[in-house]
Amino acid sequence: MTTTNYRQALIDKIETSVTQSHIKAGSIETAYLSSGAGQPLILLHGAGAGAVTWYPSIGAISKHFHVIAPDIVGYGESDKPEASYDRAYFSKWLKDFLSALNIPKVHIVGLSQGGAVALQFVLDNPEMVDKLVLVDSGGLGAQPTLAAFLGMIWLNSFPSSLANRFFSRYLLFDPENRDPNHGWYSIDVLKRKGGKNAFKQGRGSAVSEIPKASLRKIQNKTLVIWGESDRLFPVEYGVSSTSEIANAKFLKIKDAGHLPLMDQTDTFNEAVVDFLN
């Protein structure tokens, strides 16, 4: 099966009509999925695959919002240039993306590294963000265990089905809860020209700890969601960071790992929609 087919197989699992589009965000050709109508909501995936990571959630959330899920620069079908791939770089790309779509203000839901990008964006452009949802977010001080870190290096340096299976145990409470096409798509994206740039050139800077003084500047209503059994970013970092953000509340999801949208899809989707509504 080709990369396009892996991606399409995940899109076909979304229980609603989805539009696939491209737009120039500054100089970056950016692919994105969109569905639904109403207030715009941006879904930012983590450090792998692309927008199709949100296949379990787009259908449910798009019943209430105009969902836009981009392939973040460096991932998916978007451009993968030589770049710094730090939070400032991703934040500028996101501002250019929203400007290209003529969207002045959005809700943002950020997963893992996407959460760190969302945090930087709201610090840089607070007037452009309504509510914020952080899902097992980077940037809050969590560091993976040595085994998880080695698994991450293995997958991103020598992508293979074996490396993917090994690293999956750190992403999910039950690896069977992830559609296998997501793993295959992740591998194939990494094998493309420039597919490893974000990992090798960013060197983890996008998820480095954001100073607590900066977190205290955030005034947006925020929901911090965490998988109770996250083996990549331990749950205690979600708990402690919530107290630093003025208008934040915390939700722990049982029997879920780093990707609660896959481990406990209904619970996750209901929590996001209830908070944003």
Secondary structure, 3 states (H helix, E strand, C coil): CCHHHHHHHHHHCCCCCCEEEEEEECCEEEEEEEECCCCEEEEECCCCCCHHHHCCCHHHHCCCCEEEEECCCCCCCCCCCCCCCCHHHHHHHHHHHHHHCCCCCEEEEEECHHHHHHHHHHHHCHHHEEEEEEECCCCCCCCCCHHHHHHHHHHHHCCCHHHHHHHHHHHCCCHHHCCHHHHHHHHHHHHCCCCCHHHHHHCCHHHCCCCHHHHCCCCCCEEEEEECCCCCCCHHHHHHHHCCCCCEEEEEECCCCCCHHHHCHHHHHHHHHHHHC
